């Protein structure tokens, strides 16, 4: 077997954080863009509704797909990569 579960979990988390930074700004509208007064003197660039739960779920699904792609590439030796040392 190529790698261990720890290897693939660590790959998943690296991919997850990278994808999160891609997904976070999608569909965000700031208070300034919406023309809404910021309550409590907050930053006008803060998002009105960041939809974090939806973004975390989207990030997770994309990351699972990309981690599966990494597994396929390593399992079928599509790239000459050394197996991780245990």
Z-matrix of the N, CA and C atoms (Angstrom, degrees):
N
C 1 1.455
C 2 1.531 1 109.30
N 3 1.298 2 114.87 1 136.01
C 4 1.461 3 119.83 2 179.97
C 5 1.528 4 108.47 3 -80.79
N 6 1.301 5 116.11 4 115.98
C 7 1.458 6 121.29 5 176.43
C 8 1.517 7 113.02 6 75.42
N 9 1.288 8 114.04 7 -176.35
C 10 1.451 9 121.31 8 179.50
C 11 1.521 10 108.60 9 -125.69
N 12 1.308 11 115.40 10 173.88
C 13 1.463 12 119.91 11 177.96
C 14 1.529 13 110.39 12 -62.96
N 15 1.308 14 117.18 13 -34.94
C 16 1.471 15 120.37 14 178.71
C 17 1.527 16 110.27 15 -64.32
N 18 1.324 17 116.35 16 -39.60
C 19 1.460 18 121.31 17 178.05
C 20 1.532 19 110.39 18 -59.67
N 21 1.336 20 116.68 19 -49.03
C 22 1.461 21 120.08 20 -177.21
C 23 1.521 22 112.64 21 -72.41
N 24 1.309 23 118.44 22 -30.96
C 25 1.466 24 120.56 23 174.90
C 26 1.531 25 109.68 24 -66.96
N 27 1.318 26 116.66 25 -40.59
C 28 1.472 27 118.93 26 178.33
C 29 1.528 28 110.92 27 -67.60
N 30 1.324 29 117.37 28 -38.60
C 31 1.474 30 120.66 29 175.60
C 32 1.528 31 109.60 30 -61.85
N 33 1.335 32 116.20 31 -43.64
C 34 1.465 33 120.65 32 179.27
C 35 1.530 34 111.13 33 -58.23
N 36 1.340 35 117.84 34 -46.55
C 37 1.461 36 119.95 35 -177.55
C 38 1.528 37 112.48 36 -67.61
N 39 1.322 38 117.75 37 -35.15
C 40 1.467 39 119.75 38 176.44
C 41 1.528 40 109.51 39 -65.74
N 42 1.322 41 116.01 40 -44.79
C 43 1.469 42 119.80 41 178.14
C 44 1.525 43 110.07 42 -64.46
N 45 1.352 44 117.05 43 -41.41
C 46 1.461 45 121.11 44 -177.78
C 47 1.525 46 111.24 45 -59.18
N 48 1.332 47 117.59 46 -47.02
C 49 1.469 48 120.36 47 -179.59
C 50 1.524 49 111.36 48 -65.52
N 51 1.325 50 116.60 49 -38.57
C 52 1.462 51 119.86 50 179.43
C 53 1.525 52 110.40 51 -65.47
N 54 1.320 53 116.87 52 -45.06
C 55 1.470 54 120.98 53 179.88
C 56 1.526 55 110.42 54 -66.45
N 57 1.328 56 117.48 55 -36.44
C 58 1.472 57 120.15 56 178.95
C 59 1.522 58 110.98 57 -56.76
N 60 1.322 59 117.58 58 -42.73
C 61 1.466 60 120.18 59 -179.27
C 62 1.527 61 112.08 60 -69.87
N 63 1.321 62 117.68 61 -20.11
C 64 1.461 63 120.94 62 174.44
C 65 1.528 64 110.08 63 -81.40
N 66 1.330 65 117.27 64 -38.98
C 67 1.465 66 122.38 65 -174.56
C 68 1.530 67 112.51 66 -79.85
N 69 1.326 68 118.43 67 -32.32
C 70 1.471 69 121.28 68 -174.60
C 71 1.536 70 114.78 69 -52.47
N 72 1.319 71 120.38 70 -46.27
C 73 1.470 72 117.75 71 -176.56
C 74 1.533 73 115.11 72 -78.57
N 75 1.322 74 118.26 73 -5.67
C 76 1.466 75 120.16 74 -176.65
C 77 1.529 76 111.24 75 -71.18
N 78 1.317 77 116.21 76 128.72
C 79 1.459 78 121.92 77 175.56
C 80 1.515 79 115.67 78 70.86
N 81 1.312 80 117.58 79 20.10
C 82 1.465 81 120.83 80 -178.01
C 83 1.529 82 109.32 81 -93.52
N 84 1.323 83 114.72 82 134.79
C 85 1.455 84 120.28 83 175.63
C 86 1.525 85 107.53 84 -122.91
N 87 1.327 86 115.55 85 127.80
C 88 1.466 87 119.59 86 -178.45
C 89 1.533 88 110.51 87 -80.43
N 90 1.325 89 115.10 88 165.41
C 91 1.465 90 120.04 89 176.22
C 92 1.531 91 110.52 90 -60.08
N 93 1.327 92 116.00 91 -38.78
C 94 1.465 93 120.44 92 -179.86
C 95 1.526 94 110.86 93 -63.90
N 96 1.338 95 116.76 94 -44.66
C 97 1.467 96 120.50 95 179.90
C 98 1.528 97 111.57 96 -65.67
N 99 1.318 98 116.47 97 -34.53
C 100 1.462 99 120.59 98 -179.30
C 101 1.526 100 112.24 99 -81.91
N 102 1.336 101 116.58 100 -11.20
C 103 1.463 102 120.31 101 -178.80
C 104 1.511 103 113.08 102 72.28
N 105 1.331 104 116.14 103 28.89
C 106 1.465 105 121.95 104 -179.05
C 107 1.526 106 109.14 105 -104.40
N 108 1.323 107 115.53 106 137.26
C 109 1.464 108 120.39 107 176.53
C 110 1.529 109 108.88 108 -69.87
N 111 1.329 110 116.29 109 134.26
C 112 1.460 111 121.09 110 -179.34
C 113 1.527 112 108.93 111 -77.58
N 114 1.337 113 117.77 112 124.37
C 115 1.460 114 119.24 113 -179.98
C 116 1.528 115 111.81 114 -72.09
N 117 1.301 116 116.76 115 140.46
C 118 1.458 117 122.37 116 175.10
C 119 1.516 118 114.59 117 71.35
N 120 1.325 119 118.91 118 19.67
C 121 1.454 120 121.54 119 177.68
C 122 1.511 121 113.94 120 70.76
N 123 1.327 122 117.76 121 30.21
C 124 1.465 123 121.84 122 179.50
C 125 1.518 124 112.40 123 -75.58
N 126 1.284 125 115.61 124 -178.28
C 127 1.462 126 122.36 125 -178.72
C 128 1.527 127 110.11 126 -74.53
N 129 1.341 128 117.97 127 128.68
C 130 1.465 129 119.90 128 179.45
C 131 1.533 130 112.69 129 -66.89
N 132 1.325 131 117.71 130 -15.01
C 133 1.459 132 120.80 131 178.37
C 134 1.515 133 113.18 132 -86.42
N 135 1.343 134 116.91 133 -1.54
C 136 1.466 135 119.37 134 -179.78
C 137 1.531 136 109.77 135 -72.08
N 138 1.340 137 116.12 136 147.26
C 139 1.461 138 118.83 137 -176.70
C 140 1.523 139 112.51 138 -71.40
N 141 1.324 140 115.01 139 146.27
C 142 1.461 141 121.18 140 177.87
C 143 1.529 142 109.19 141 -70.53
N 144 1.319 143 117.20 142 -51.69
C 145 1.463 144 122.46 143 179.04
C 146 1.528 145 107.49 144 -140.20
N 147 1.335 146 118.63 145 97.88
C 148 1.467 147 119.99 146 -174.76
C 149 1.526 148 114.67 147 -71.81
N 150 1.338 149 119.15 148 -17.41
C 151 1.472 150 123.26 149 179.66
C 152 1.531 151 111.39 150 52.83
N 153 1.322 152 116.17 151 51.46
C 154 1.464 153 121.38 152 -174.89
C 155 1.527 154 113.05 153 -64.71
N 156 1.325 155 118.21 154 -38.74
C 157 1.467 156 120.02 155 -179.42
C 158 1.526 157 110.36 156 -61.04
N 159 1.319 158 116.74 157 -45.26
C 160 1.467 159 121.15 158 178.74
C 161 1.529 160 110.66 159 -63.41
N 162 1.324 161 116.47 160 -39.87
C 163 1.458 162 120.23 161 -179.32
C 164 1.520 163 111.75 162 -69.60
N 165 1.343 164 117.99 163 -36.48
C 166 1.463 165 120.61 164 176.70
C 167 1.525 166 110.72 165 -66.20
N 168 1.330 167 116.59 166 -40.14
C 169 1.465 168 119.48 167 177.65
C 170 1.533 169 111.56 168 -66.63
N 171 1.314 170 116.84 169 -42.60
C 172 1.464 171 121.05 170 177.30
C 173 1.521 172 110.52 171 -61.84
N 174 1.320 173 116.46 172 -43.58
C 175 1.461 174 121.45 173 178.38
C 176 1.520 175 110.99 174 -61.13
N 177 1.324 176 116.85 175 -41.28
C 178 1.459 177 121.26 176 -179.16
C 179 1.524 178 111.22 177 -64.76
N 180 1.329 179 117.66 178 -46.01
C 181 1.466 180 120.28 179 -179.70
C 182 1.527 181 111.83 180 -64.35
N 183 1.314 182 117.14 181 -43.68
C 184 1.464 183 120.32 182 178.54
C 185 1.529 184 110.04 183 -62.97
N 186 1.329 185 116.34 184 -42.34
C 187 1.466 186 120.96 185 -179.50
C 188 1.524 187 111.84 186 -65.75
N 189 1.328 188 117.40 187 -38.97
C 190 1.468 189 120.18 188 176.05
C 191 1.526 190 110.70 189 -61.34
N 192 1.319 191 116.74 190 -42.88
C 193 1.460 192 120.29 191 177.88
C 194 1.517 193 112.65 192 -63.19
N 195 1.312 194 117.08 193 -43.48
C 196 1.459 195 120.61 194 -179.97
C 197 1.527 196 111.67 195 -69.27
N 198 1.342 197 117.14 196 -36.20
C 199 1.459 198 120.63 197 176.75
C 200 1.525 199 110.05 198 -66.35
N 201 1.327 200 116.96 199 -39.25
C 202 1.464 201 120.87 200 175.55
C 203 1.529 202 110.24 201 -62.17
N 204 1.322 203 116.54 202 -39.85
C 205 1.463 204 120.55 203 177.68
C 206 1.529 205 110.87 204 -62.78
N 207 1.321 206 117.59 205 -40.80
C 208 1.472 207 121.50 206 176.24
C 209 1.520 208 109.61 207 -62.07
N 210 1.341 209 117.22 208 -42.77
C 211 1.468 210 120.83 209 178.83
C 212 1.532 211 110.87 210 -61.46
N 213 1.320 212 116.97 211 -44.30
C 214 1.473 213 121.03 212 179.82
C 215 1.523 214 109.93 213 -61.10
N 216 1.305 215 117.25 214 -45.99
C 217 1.466 216 121.13 215 -179.05
C 218 1.522 217 110.68 216 -61.29
N 219 1.327 218 117.32 217 -43.45
C 220 1.461 219 120.02 218 -178.82
C 221 1.527 220 112.10 219 -76.27
N 222 1.332 221 118.35 220 -37.92
C 223 1.465 222 121.51 221 -177.34
C 224 1.527 223 111.47 222 -67.25
N 225 1.328 224 117.03 223 -41.23
C 226 1.458 225 121.20 224 -178.17
C 227 1.528 226 112.83 225 -93.73
N 228 1.326 227 116.12 226 9.64
C 229 1.470 228 122.38 227 175.92
C 230 1.535 229 111.67 228 54.34
N 231 1.306 230 116.29 229 44.50
C 232 1.458 231 121.21 230 178.33
C 233 1.514 232 110.96 231 -75.44
N 234 1.329 233 116.52 232 -18.29
C 235 1.462 234 123.32 233 175.64
C 236 1.520 235 106.50 234 -132.71
N 237 1.303 236 116.56 235 138.57
C 238 1.451 237 119.86 236 177.74
C 239 1.532 238 108.96 237 -77.47
N 240 1.311 239 115.53 238 95.69
C 241 1.453 240 121.36 239 179.47
C 242 1.525 241 107.88 240 -126.95
N 243 1.306 242 117.26 241 137.70
C 244 1.473 243 118.81 242 178.05
C 245 1.525 244 110.52 243 -68.34
N 246 1.316 245 116.02 244 146.01
C 247 1.449 246 120.84 245 175.92
C 248 1.522 247 109.08 246 -69.12
N 249 1.332 248 117.18 247 145.32
C 250 1.460 249 119.32 248 178.86
C 251 1.531 250 110.89 249 -64.70
N 252 1.313 251 115.58 250 143.41
C 253 1.464 252 120.94 251 -179.75
C 254 1.518 253 108.95 252 -84.09
N 255 1.301 254 115.86 253 132.28
C 256 1.459 255 120.86 254 -179.65
C 257 1.506 256 109.79 255 -105.57
